[in-house]
Amino acid sequence: MKIVFTTTGNDLKSQIDDRFGRSEKFLMLDEDSGDIKVIENNTESMEHGAGLQAVKKIIDLGADVVITGNGAGQKVLDVLKMSDIKFYIGANGMSLKEAYEKFKQNRLKSQF
């Protein structure tokens, strides 16, 4: 399973970025191989459409799950609902490692 976290850092000790569309970076953990990949988001300067650009990156990465702090907007959720990607929120203030543990314990909220 490929899990994408919104983050401000480059490893599992980093903090969750509460934002989805304007998240500084995404960190993808491939549970099967243990590989970690960090992807710059580069949507900070966009006035509109940051969430849709971010979800396109997530889809292109082949993610199965997204974990973030706050929820995504309706347009992003509409796109996610057409994919098989699950979207979890409520990881505010956690490290990626903590958020991953909460996810494994089924203690994060699914946004849809």
Backbone as XML, in Angstrom:
<?xml version="1.0"?>
<chain id="A" units="angstrom">
  <residue number="1" name="MET">
    <atom name="N" x="0.839" y="-1.170" z="0.000"/>
    <atom name="CA" x="0.000" y="0.000" z="0.000"/>
    <atom name="C" x="0.889" y="1.240" z="0.000"/>
  </residue>
  <residue number="2" name="LYS">
    <atom name="N" x="0.509" y="2.233" z="-0.791"/>
    <atom name="CA" x="1.236" y="3.499" z="-0.856"/>
    <atom name="C" x="0.428" y="4.557" z="-0.108"/>
  </residue>
  <residue number="3" name="ILE">
    <atom name="N" x="1.058" y="5.114" z="0.929"/>
    <atom name="CA" x="0.409" y="6.108" z="1.779"/>
    <atom name="C" x="1.113" y="7.444" z="1.589"/>
  </residue>
  <residue number="4" name="VAL">
    <atom name="N" x="0.329" y="8.475" z="1.290"/>
    <atom name="CA" x="0.872" y="9.823" z="1.113"/>
    <atom name="C" x="0.450" y="10.688" z="2.289"/>
  </residue>
  <residue number="5" name="PHE">
    <atom name="N" x="1.431" y="11.355" z="2.892"/>
    <atom name="CA" x="1.200" y="12.275" z="3.996"/>
    <atom name="C" x="1.450" y="13.699" z="3.508"/>
  </residue>
  <residue number="6" name="THR">
    <atom name="N" x="0.663" y="14.648" z="3.995"/>
    <atom name="CA" x="1.000" y="16.052" z="3.776"/>
    <atom name="C" x="2.026" y="16.408" z="4.848"/>
  </residue>
  <residue number="7" name="THR">
    <atom name="N" x="3.096" y="17.102" z="4.468"/>
    <atom name="CA" x="4.173" y="17.344" z="5.430"/>
    <atom name="C" x="4.953" y="18.612" z="5.109"/>
  </residue>
  <residue number="8" name="THR">
    <atom name="N" x="5.739" y="18.999" z="6.088"/>
    <atom name="CA" x="6.671" y="20.112" z="5.913"/>
    <atom name="C" x="8.107" y="19.613" z="5.878"/>
  </residue>
  <residue number="9" name="GLY">
    <atom name="N" x="8.308" y="18.311" z="6.075"/>
    <atom name="CA" x="9.653" y="17.772" z="6.175"/>
    <atom name="C" x="9.938" y="16.635" z="5.220"/>
  </residue>
  <residue number="10" name="ASN">
    <atom name="N" x="11.024" y="15.931" z="5.510"/>
    <atom name="CA" x="11.537" y="14.928" z="4.583"/>
    <atom name="C" x="11.603" y="13.507" z="5.131"/>
  </residue>
  <residue number="11" name="ASP">
    <atom name="N" x="11.066" y="13.275" z="6.339"/>
    <atom name="CA" x="11.105" y="11.929" z="6.896"/>
    <atom name="C" x="9.905" y="11.717" z="7.822"/>
  </residue>
  <residue number="12" name="LEU">
    <atom name="N" x="9.792" y="10.525" z="8.380"/>
    <atom name="CA" x="8.633" y="10.184" z="9.208"/>
    <atom name="C" x="8.622" y="10.903" z="10.551"/>
  </residue>
  <residue number="13" name="LYS">
    <atom name="N" x="9.726" y="11.544" z="10.916"/>
    <atom name="CA" x="9.766" y="12.349" z="12.143"/>
    <atom name="C" x="9.176" y="13.742" z="11.916"/>
  </residue>
  <residue number="14" name="SER">
    <atom name="N" x="8.966" y="14.114" z="10.669"/>
    <atom name="CA" x="8.439" y="15.436" z="10.305"/>
    <atom name="C" x="6.986" y="15.573" z="10.748"/>
  </residue>
  <residue number="15" name="GLN">
    <atom name="N" x="6.532" y="16.807" z="10.776"/>
    <atom name="CA" x="5.157" y="17.095" z="11.173"/>
    <atom name="C" x="4.208" y="17.039" z="9.978"/>
  </residue>
  <residue number="16" name="ILE">
    <atom name="N" x="2.979" y="16.627" z="10.257"/>
    <atom name="CA" x="1.909" y="16.707" z="9.264"/>
    <atom name="C" x="1.697" y="18.173" z="8.925"/>
  </residue>
  <residue number="17" name="ASP">
    <atom name="N" x="1.543" y="18.478" z="7.657"/>
    <atom name="CA" x="1.089" y="19.807" z="7.229"/>
    <atom name="C" x="-0.432" y="19.712" z="7.232"/>
  </residue>
  <residue number="18" name="ASP">
    <atom name="N" x="-1.079" y="20.549" z="8.020"/>
    <atom name="CA" x="-2.541" y="20.467" z="8.174"/>
    <atom name="C" x="-3.287" y="20.690" z="6.872"/>
  </residue>
  <residue number="19" name="ARG">
    <atom name="N" x="-2.650" y="21.349" z="5.928"/>
    <atom name="CA" x="-3.296" y="21.686" z="4.655"/>
    <atom name="C" x="-3.096" y="20.558" z="3.654"/>
  </residue>
  <residue number="20" name="PHE">
    <atom name="N" x="-4.054" y="20.392" z="2.753"/>
    <atom name="CA" x="-3.874" y="19.430" z="1.671"/>
    <atom name="C" x="-3.387" y="20.136" z="0.418"/>
  </residue>
  <residue number="21" name="GLY">
    <atom name="N" x="-4.215" y="20.959" z="-0.185"/>
    <atom name="CA" x="-3.890" y="21.584" z="-1.461"/>
    <atom name="C" x="-2.651" y="22.454" z="-1.426"/>
  </residue>
  <residue number="22" name="ARG">
    <atom name="N" x="-2.427" y="23.113" z="-0.325"/>
    <atom name="CA" x="-1.275" y="24.003" z="-0.202"/>
    <atom name="C" x="-0.190" y="23.427" z="0.709"/>
  </residue>
  <residue number="23" name="SER">
    <atom name="N" x="-0.250" y="22.140" z="0.927"/>
    <atom name="CA" x="0.790" y="21.468" z="1.705"/>
    <atom name="C" x="2.152" y="21.758" z="1.078"/>
  </residue>
  <residue number="24" name="GLU">
    <atom name="N" x="3.140" y="21.944" z="1.933"/>
    <atom name="CA" x="4.482" y="22.231" z="1.429"/>
    <atom name="C" x="5.031" y="21.060" z="0.606"/>
  </residue>
  <residue number="25" name="LYS">
    <atom name="N" x="4.845" y="19.858" z="1.132"/>
    <atom name="CA" x="5.365" y="18.658" z="0.479"/>
    <atom name="C" x="4.424" y="17.487" z="0.715"/>
  </residue>
  <residue number="26" name="PHE">
    <atom name="N" x="4.661" y="16.435" z="-0.044"/>
    <atom name="CA" x="4.021" y="15.153" z="0.198"/>
    <atom name="C" x="5.131" y="14.138" z="0.442"/>
  </residue>
  <residue number="27" name="LEU">
    <atom name="N" x="4.908" y="13.255" z="1.393"/>
    <atom name="CA" x="5.830" y="12.156" z="1.611"/>
    <atom name="C" x="5.053" y="10.876" z="1.351"/>
  </residue>
  <residue number="28" name="MET">
    <atom name="N" x="5.582" y="10.045" z="0.456"/>
    <atom name="CA" x="4.921" y="8.790" z="0.144"/>
    <atom name="C" x="5.709" y="7.640" z="0.751"/>
  </residue>
  <residue number="29" name="LEU">
    <atom name="N" x="5.009" y="6.835" z="1.540"/>
    <atom name="CA" x="5.572" y="5.631" z="2.137"/>
    <atom name="C" x="4.999" y="4.433" z="1.407"/>
  </residue>
  <residue number="30" name="ASP">
    <atom name="N" x="5.875" y="3.633" z="0.827"/>
    <atom name="CA" x="5.462" y="2.380" z="0.192"/>
    <atom name="C" x="5.620" y="1.293" z="1.254"/>
  </residue>
  <residue number="31" name="GLU">
    <atom name="N" x="4.497" y="0.827" z="1.787"/>
    <atom name="CA" x="4.555" y="-0.165" z="2.862"/>
    <atom name="C" x="5.210" y="-1.470" z="2.418"/>
  </residue>
  <residue number="32" name="ASP">
    <atom name="N" x="5.037" y="-1.843" z="1.178"/>
    <atom name="CA" x="5.587" y="-3.105" z="0.695"/>
    <atom name="C" x="7.109" y="-3.104" z="0.650"/>
  </residue>
  <residue number="33" name="SER">
    <atom name="N" x="7.680" y="-2.006" z="0.155"/>
    <atom name="CA" x="9.140" y="-1.946" z="0.003"/>
    <atom name="C" x="9.829" y="-1.164" z="1.121"/>
  </residue>
  <residue number="34" name="GLY">
    <atom name="N" x="9.055" y="-0.329" z="1.846"/>
    <atom name="CA" x="9.647" y="0.528" z="2.871"/>
    <atom name="C" x="10.240" y="1.798" z="2.302"/>
  </residue>
  <residue number="35" name="ASP">
    <atom name="N" x="10.155" y="1.975" z="0.981"/>
    <atom name="CA" x="10.708" y="3.168" z="0.334"/>
    <atom name="C" x="9.918" y="4.416" z="0.716"/>
  </residue>
  <residue number="36" name="ILE">
    <atom name="N" x="10.646" y="5.520" z="0.823"/>
    <atom name="CA" x="10.054" y="6.825" z="1.097"/>
    <atom name="C" x="10.445" y="7.763" z="-0.029"/>
  </residue>
  <residue number="37" name="LYS">
    <atom name="N" x="9.463" y="8.507" z="-0.504"/>
    <atom name="CA" x="9.697" y="9.477" z="-1.582"/>
    <atom name="C" x="9.083" y="10.808" z="-1.151"/>
  </residue>
  <residue number="38" name="VAL">
    <atom name="N" x="9.834" y="11.890" z="-1.286"/>
    <atom name="CA" x="9.351" y="13.224" z="-0.943"/>
    <atom name="C" x="9.107" y="13.995" z="-2.227"/>
  </residue>
  <residue number="39" name="ILE">
    <atom name="N" x="7.920" y="14.610" z="-2.311"/>
    <atom name="CA" x="7.520" y="15.340" z="-3.514"/>
    <atom name="C" x="7.162" y="16.770" z="-3.114"/>
  </residue>
  <residue number="40" name="GLU">
    <atom name="N" x="7.817" y="17.740" z="-3.743"/>
    <atom name="CA" x="7.471" y="19.146" z="-3.517"/>
    <atom name="C" x="6.092" y="19.412" z="-4.114"/>
  </residue>
  <residue number="41" name="ASN">
    <atom name="N" x="5.287" y="20.205" z="-3.423"/>
    <atom name="CA" x="3.932" y="20.474" z="-3.913"/>
    <atom name="C" x="3.885" y="21.692" z="-4.831"/>
  </residue>
  <residue number="42" name="ASN">
    <atom name="N" x="4.590" y="22.754" z="-4.495"/>
    <atom name="CA" x="4.706" y="23.953" z="-5.347"/>
    <atom name="C" x="3.367" y="24.575" z="-5.737"/>
  </residue>
  <residue number="43" name="THR">
    <atom name="N" x="2.418" y="24.630" z="-4.811"/>
    <atom name="CA" x="1.139" y="25.290" z="-5.108"/>
    <atom name="C" x="0.922" y="26.529" z="-4.247"/>
  </residue>
  <residue number="44" name="GLU">
    <atom name="N" x="1.900" y="26.887" z="-3.422"/>
    <atom name="CA" x="1.761" y="28.024" z="-2.506"/>
    <atom name="C" x="1.349" y="29.315" z="-3.212"/>
  </residue>
  <residue number="45" name="SER">
    <atom name="N" x="1.881" y="29.574" z="-4.378"/>
    <atom name="CA" x="1.628" y="30.849" z="-5.052"/>
    <atom name="C" x="0.357" y="30.841" z="-5.908"/>
  </residue>
  <residue number="46" name="MET">
    <atom name="N" x="-0.291" y="29.699" z="-6.028"/>
    <atom name="CA" x="-1.499" y="29.618" z="-6.850"/>
    <atom name="C" x="-2.674" y="30.301" z="-6.147"/>
  </residue>
  <residue number="47" name="GLU">
    <atom name="N" x="-3.422" y="31.100" z="-6.897"/>
    <atom name="CA" x="-4.609" y="31.726" z="-6.315"/>
    <atom name="C" x="-5.762" y="30.741" z="-6.241"/>
  </residue>
  <residue number="48" name="HIS">
    <atom name="N" x="-5.918" y="29.916" z="-7.280"/>
    <atom name="CA" x="-7.023" y="28.964" z="-7.347"/>
    <atom name="C" x="-6.520" y="27.627" z="-7.886"/>
  </residue>
  <residue number="49" name="GLY">
    <atom name="N" x="-7.210" y="26.567" z="-7.529"/>
    <atom name="CA" x="-6.913" y="25.262" z="-8.106"/>
    <atom name="C" x="-5.796" y="24.481" z="-7.447"/>
  </residue>
  <residue number="50" name="ALA">
    <atom name="N" x="-5.310" y="24.946" z="-6.282"/>
    <atom name="CA" x="-4.203" y="24.244" z="-5.621"/>
    <atom name="C" x="-4.606" y="22.826" z="-5.236"/>
  </residue>
  <residue number="51" name="GLY">
    <atom name="N" x="-5.809" y="22.663" z="-4.736"/>
    <atom name="CA" x="-6.266" y="21.338" z="-4.331"/>
    <atom name="C" x="-6.351" y="20.376" z="-5.496"/>
  </residue>
  <residue number="52" name="LEU">
    <atom name="N" x="-6.847" y="20.852" z="-6.629"/>
    <atom name="CA" x="-6.960" y="19.990" z="-7.800"/>
    <atom name="C" x="-5.588" y="19.614" z="-8.357"/>
  </residue>
  <residue number="53" name="GLN">
    <atom name="N" x="-4.636" y="20.553" z="-8.314"/>
    <atom name="CA" x="-3.271" y="20.243" z="-8.752"/>
    <atom name="C" x="-2.636" y="19.217" z="-7.804"/>
  </residue>
  <residue number="54" name="ALA">
    <atom name="N" x="-2.890" y="19.387" z="-6.511"/>
    <atom name="CA" x="-2.336" y="18.454" z="-5.529"/>
    <atom name="C" x="-2.916" y="17.057" z="-5.708"/>
  </residue>
  <residue number="55" name="VAL">
    <atom name="N" x="-4.224" y="16.949" z="-5.930"/>
    <atom name="CA" x="-4.836" y="15.628" z="-6.078"/>
    <atom name="C" x="-4.351" y="14.952" z="-7.355"/>
  </residue>
  <residue number="56" name="LYS">
    <atom name="N" x="-4.053" y="15.731" z="-8.380"/>
    <atom name="CA" x="-3.492" y="15.153" z="-9.606"/>
    <atom name="C" x="-2.142" y="14.501" z="-9.306"/>
  </residue>
  <residue number="57" name="LYS">
    <atom name="N" x="-1.309" y="15.179" z="-8.502"/>
    <atom name="CA" x="-0.017" y="14.606" z="-8.121"/>
    <atom name="C" x="-0.207" y="13.301" z="-7.351"/>
  </residue>
  <residue number="58" name="ILE">
    <atom name="N" x="-1.172" y="13.290" z="-6.454"/>
    <atom name="CA" x="-1.442" y="12.106" z="-5.630"/>
    <atom name="C" x="-1.866" y="10.928" z="-6.516"/>
  </residue>
  <residue number="59" name="ILE">
    <atom name="N" x="-2.726" y="11.207" z="-7.468"/>
    <atom name="CA" x="-3.180" y="10.165" z="-8.393"/>
    <atom name="C" x="-2.010" y="9.659" z="-9.232"/>
  </residue>
  <residue number="60" name="ASP">
    <atom name="N" x="-1.191" y="10.586" z="-9.745"/>
    <atom name="CA" x="-0.036" y="10.208" z="-10.565"/>
    <atom name="C" x="0.970" y="9.352" z="-9.788"/>
  </residue>
  <residue number="61" name="LEU">
    <atom name="N" x="1.042" y="9.544" z="-8.471"/>
    <atom name="CA" x="1.944" y="8.764" z="-7.635"/>
    <atom name="C" x="1.436" y="7.337" z="-7.409"/>
  </residue>
  <residue number="62" name="GLY">
    <atom name="N" x="0.177" y="7.114" z="-7.716"/>
    <atom name="CA" x="-0.402" y="5.783" z="-7.497"/>
    <atom name="C" x="-0.732" y="5.521" z="-6.047"/>
  </residue>
  <residue number="63" name="ALA">
    <atom name="N" x="-1.064" y="6.584" z="-5.308"/>
    <atom name="CA" x="-1.364" y="6.457" z="-3.885"/>
    <atom name="C" x="-2.647" y="5.670" z="-3.643"/>
  </residue>
  <residue number="64" name="ASP">
    <atom name="N" x="-2.648" y="4.968" z="-2.513"/>
    <atom name="CA" x="-3.847" y="4.265" z="-2.059"/>
    <atom name="C" x="-4.555" y="5.036" z="-0.953"/>
  </residue>
  <residue number="65" name="VAL">
    <atom name="N" x="-3.763" y="5.788" z="-0.174"/>
    <atom name="CA" x="-4.263" y="6.493" z="1.001"/>
    <atom name="C" x="-3.590" y="7.852" z="1.096"/>
  </residue>
  <residue number="66" name="VAL">
    <atom name="N" x="-4.353" y="8.863" z="1.543"/>
    <atom name="CA" x="-3.794" y="10.178" z="1.875"/>
    <atom name="C" x="-4.116" y="10.437" z="3.341"/>
  </residue>
  <residue number="67" name="ILE">
    <atom name="N" x="-3.120" y="10.933" z="4.084"/>
    <atom name="CA" x="-3.307" y="11.307" z="5.486"/>
    <atom name="C" x="-2.894" y="12.756" z="5.638"/>
  </residue>
  <residue number="68" name="THR">
    <atom name="N" x="-3.805" y="13.563" z="6.201"/>
    <atom name="CA" x="-3.556" y="14.989" z="6.360"/>
    <atom name="C" x="-4.200" y="15.485" z="7.655"/>
  </residue>
  <residue number="69" name="GLY">
    <atom name="N" x="-4.092" y="16.780" z="7.881"/>
    <atom name="CA" x="-4.698" y="17.374" z="9.069"/>
    <atom name="C" x="-6.141" y="17.752" z="8.824"/>
  </residue>
  <residue number="70" name="ASN">
    <atom name="N" x="-6.327" y="18.775" z="8.027"/>
    <atom name="CA" x="-7.674" y="19.259" z="7.721"/>
    <atom name="C" x="-8.181" y="18.617" z="6.442"/>
  </residue>
  <residue number="71" name="GLY">
    <atom name="N" x="-9.451" y="18.728" z="6.208"/>
    <atom name="CA" x="-10.048" y="18.117" z="5.030"/>
    <atom name="C" x="-9.788" y="18.872" z="3.750"/>
  </residue>
  <residue number="72" name="ALA">
    <atom name="N" x="-10.143" y="18.235" z="2.664"/>
    <atom name="CA" x="-10.026" y="18.824" z="1.331"/>
    <atom name="C" x="-11.369" y="19.431" z="0.938"/>
  </residue>
  <residue number="73" name="GLY">
    <atom name="N" x="-11.329" y="20.283" z="-0.068"/>
    <atom name="CA" x="-12.543" y="20.899" z="-0.579"/>
    <atom name="C" x="-13.377" y="19.916" z="-1.397"/>
  </residue>
  <residue number="74" name="GLN">
    <atom name="N" x="-14.582" y="20.336" z="-1.706"/>
    <atom name="CA" x="-15.538" y="19.458" z="-2.386"/>
    <atom name="C" x="-15.054" y="19.013" z="-3.767"/>
  </residue>
  <residue number="75" name="LYS">
    <atom name="N" x="-14.412" y="19.892" z="-4.525"/>
    <atom name="CA" x="-13.930" y="19.510" z="-5.858"/>
    <atom name="C" x="-12.882" y="18.400" z="-5.766"/>
  </residue>
  <residue number="76" name="VAL">
    <atom name="N" x="-12.000" y="18.508" z="-4.784"/>
    <atom name="CA" x="-10.979" y="17.476" z="-4.578"/>
    <atom name="C" x="-11.649" y="16.173" z="-4.156"/>
  </residue>
  <residue number="77" name="LEU">
    <atom name="N" x="-12.615" y="16.258" z="-3.263"/>
    <atom name="CA" x="-13.309" y="15.051" z="-2.814"/>
    <atom name="C" x="-14.051" y="14.377" z="-3.960"/>
  </residue>
  <residue number="78" name="ASP">
    <atom name="N" x="-14.624" y="15.168" z="-4.843"/>
    <atom name="CA" x="-15.310" y="14.595" z="-6.003"/>
    <atom name="C" x="-14.341" y="13.792" z="-6.870"/>
  </residue>
  <residue number="79" name="VAL">
    <atom name="N" x="-13.126" y="14.320" z="-7.056"/>
    <atom name="CA" x="-12.118" y="13.610" z="-7.848"/>
    <atom name="C" x="-11.680" y="12.343" z="-7.114"/>
  </residue>
  <residue number="80" name="LEU">
    <atom name="N" x="-11.436" y="12.460" z="-5.810"/>
    <atom name="CA" x="-11.000" y="11.303" z="-5.031"/>
    <atom name="C" x="-12.045" y="10.191" z="-5.015"/>
  </residue>
  <residue number="81" name="LYS">
    <atom name="N" x="-13.306" y="10.576" z="-4.973"/>
    <atom name="CA" x="-14.381" y="9.578" z="-4.947"/>
    <atom name="C" x="-14.418" y="8.758" z="-6.230"/>
  </residue>
  <residue number="82" name="MET">
    <atom name="N" x="-13.922" y="9.325" z="-7.327"/>
    <atom name="CA" x="-13.878" y="8.596" z="-8.600"/>
    <atom name="C" x="-12.659" y="7.667" z="-8.663"/>
  </residue>
  <residue number="83" name="SER">
    <atom name="N" x="-11.742" y="7.829" z="-7.725"/>
    <atom name="CA" x="-10.571" y="6.959" z="-7.668"/>
    <atom name="C" x="-10.761" y="5.973" z="-6.512"/>
  </residue>
  <residue number="84" name="ASP">
    <atom name="N" x="-9.780" y="5.165" z="-6.284"/>
    <atom name="CA" x="-9.821" y="4.238" z="-5.152"/>
    <atom name="C" x="-9.020" y="4.758" z="-3.968"/>
  </residue>
  <residue number="85" name="ILE">
    <atom name="N" x="-8.656" y="6.035" z="-3.994"/>
    <atom name="CA" x="-7.827" y="6.618" z="-2.945"/>
    <atom name="C" x="-8.695" y="6.961" z="-1.734"/>
  </residue>
  <residue number="86" name="LYS">
    <atom name="N" x="-8.263" y="6.509" z="-0.561"/>
    <atom name="CA" x="-8.939" y="6.822" z="0.697"/>
    <atom name="C" x="-8.280" y="8.049" z="1.300"/>
  </residue>
  <residue number="87" name="PHE">
    <atom name="N" x="-9.103" y="8.940" z="1.897"/>
    <atom name="CA" x="-8.626" y="10.226" z="2.389"/>
    <atom name="C" x="-8.931" y="10.343" z="3.880"/>
  </residue>
  <residue number="88" name="TYR">
    <atom name="N" x="-7.880" y="10.427" z="4.699"/>
    <atom name="CA" x="-8.035" y="10.476" z="6.146"/>
    <atom name="C" x="-7.572" y="11.816" z="6.695"/>
  </residue>
  <residue number="89" name="ILE">
    <atom name="N" x="-8.336" y="12.335" z="7.648"/>
    <atom name="CA" x="-8.053" y="13.632" z="8.262"/>
    <atom name="C" x="-7.915" y="13.462" z="9.779"/>
  </residue>
  <residue number="90" name="GLY">
    <atom name="N" x="-7.523" y="14.548" z="10.427"/>
    <atom name="CA" x="-7.440" y="14.549" z="11.880"/>
    <atom name="C" x="-6.052" y="14.291" z="12.424"/>
  </residue>
  <residue number="91" name="ALA">
    <atom name="N" x="-5.044" y="14.369" z="11.582"/>
    <atom name="CA" x="-3.670" y="14.128" z="12.033"/>
    <atom name="C" x="-2.974" y="15.431" z="12.436"/>
  </residue>
  <residue number="92" name="ASN">
    <atom name="N" x="-3.739" y="16.449" z="12.730"/>
    <atom name="CA" x="-3.198" y="17.751" z="13.116"/>
    <atom name="C" x="-2.242" y="17.605" z="14.295"/>
  </residue>
  <residue number="93" name="GLY">
    <atom name="N" x="-1.104" y="18.270" z="14.221"/>
    <atom name="CA" x="-0.156" y="18.304" z="15.322"/>
    <atom name="C" x="0.645" y="17.028" z="15.525"/>
  </residue>
  <residue number="94" name="MET">
    <atom name="N" x="0.504" y="16.068" z="14.656"/>
    <atom name="CA" x="1.216" y="14.795" z="14.794"/>
    <atom name="C" x="2.436" y="14.745" z="13.880"/>
  </residue>
  <residue number="95" name="SER">
    <atom name="N" x="3.381" y="13.908" z="14.261"/>
    <atom name="CA" x="4.446" y="13.572" z="13.330"/>
    <atom name="C" x="3.858" y="12.573" z="12.330"/>
  </residue>
  <residue number="96" name="LEU">
    <atom name="N" x="4.537" y="12.367" z="11.223"/>
    <atom name="CA" x="4.058" y="11.388" z="10.250"/>
    <atom name="C" x="4.026" y="9.995" z="10.869"/>
  </residue>
  <residue number="97" name="LYS">
    <atom name="N" x="5.019" y="9.689" z="11.693"/>
    <atom name="CA" x="5.061" y="8.383" z="12.353"/>
    <atom name="C" x="3.838" y="8.203" z="13.259"/>
  </residue>
  <residue number="98" name="GLU">
    <atom name="N" x="3.499" y="9.231" z="14.034"/>
    <atom name="CA" x="2.317" y="9.161" z="14.905"/>
    <atom name="C" x="1.045" y="9.000" z="14.077"/>
  </residue>
  <residue number="99" name="ALA">
    <atom name="N" x="0.940" y="9.764" z="12.997"/>
    <atom name="CA" x="-0.237" y="9.687" z="12.133"/>
    <atom name="C" x="-0.352" y="8.301" z="11.503"/>
  </residue>
  <residue number="100" name="TYR">
    <atom name="N" x="0.779" y="7.730" z="11.117"/>
    <atom name="CA" x="0.792" y="6.387" z="10.543"/>
    <atom name="C" x="0.290" y="5.367" z="11.565"/>
  </residue>
  <residue number="101" name="GLU">
    <atom name="N" x="0.749" y="5.495" z="12.806"/>
    <atom name="CA" x="0.300" y="4.582" z="13.866"/>
    <atom name="C" x="-1.197" y="4.724" z="14.112"/>
  </residue>
  <residue number="102" name="LYS">
    <atom name="N" x="-1.698" y="5.961" z="14.142"/>
    <atom name="CA" x="-3.141" y="6.187" z="14.323"/>
    <atom name="C" x="-3.929" y="5.592" z="13.159"/>
  </residue>
  <residue number="103" name="PHE">
    <atom name="N" x="-3.412" y="5.726" z="11.953"/>
    <atom name="CA" x="-4.065" y="5.149" z="10.783"/>
    <atom name="C" x="-4.145" y="3.626" z="10.926"/>
  </residue>
  <residue number="104" name="LYS">
    <atom name="N" x="-3.042" y="2.995" z="11.313"/>
    <atom name="CA" x="-3.006" y="1.545" z="11.461"/>
    <atom name="C" x="-3.964" y="1.063" z="12.558"/>
  </residue>
  <residue number="105" name="GLN">
    <atom name="N" x="-4.210" y="1.929" z="13.545"/>
    <atom name="CA" x="-5.134" y="1.602" z="14.637"/>
    <atom name="C" x="-6.571" y="1.995" z="14.295"/>
  </residue>
  <residue number="106" name="ASN">
    <atom name="N" x="-6.779" y="2.470" z="13.055"/>
    <atom name="CA" x="-8.096" y="2.927" z="12.609"/>
    <atom name="C" x="-8.638" y="4.059" z="13.472"/>
  </residue>
  <residue number="107" name="ARG">
    <atom name="N" x="-7.745" y="5.000" z="13.849"/>
    <atom name="CA" x="-8.123" y="6.099" z="14.725"/>
    <atom name="C" x="-8.092" y="7.455" z="14.041"/>
  </residue>
  <residue number="108" name="LEU">
    <atom name="N" x="-8.033" y="7.473" z="12.705"/>
    <atom name="CA" x="-8.178" y="8.698" z="11.939"/>
    <atom name="C" x="-9.530" y="8.677" z="11.255"/>
  </residue>
  <residue number="109" name="LYS">
    <atom name="N" x="-10.061" y="9.855" z="11.028"/>
    <atom name="CA" x="-11.389" y="9.968" z="10.421"/>
    <atom name="C" x="-11.276" y="9.976" z="8.899"/>
  </residue>
  <residue number="110" name="SER">
    <atom name="N" x="-12.119" y="9.186" z="8.250"/>
    <atom name="CA" x="-12.204" y="9.214" z="6.795"/>
    <atom name="C" x="-13.084" y="10.395" z="6.412"/>
  </residue>
  <residue number="111" name="GLN">
    <atom name="N" x="-12.626" y="11.209" z="5.438"/>
    <atom name="CA" x="-13.427" y="12.376" z="5.063"/>
    <atom name="C" x="-14.626" y="11.995" z="4.214"/>
  </residue>
  <residue number="112" name="PHE">
    <atom name="N" x="-14.579" y="10.864" z="3.543"/>
    <atom name="CA" x="-15.767" y="10.425" z="2.785"/>
    <atom name="C" x="-15.878" y="8.918" z="2.837"/>
  </residue>
</chain>
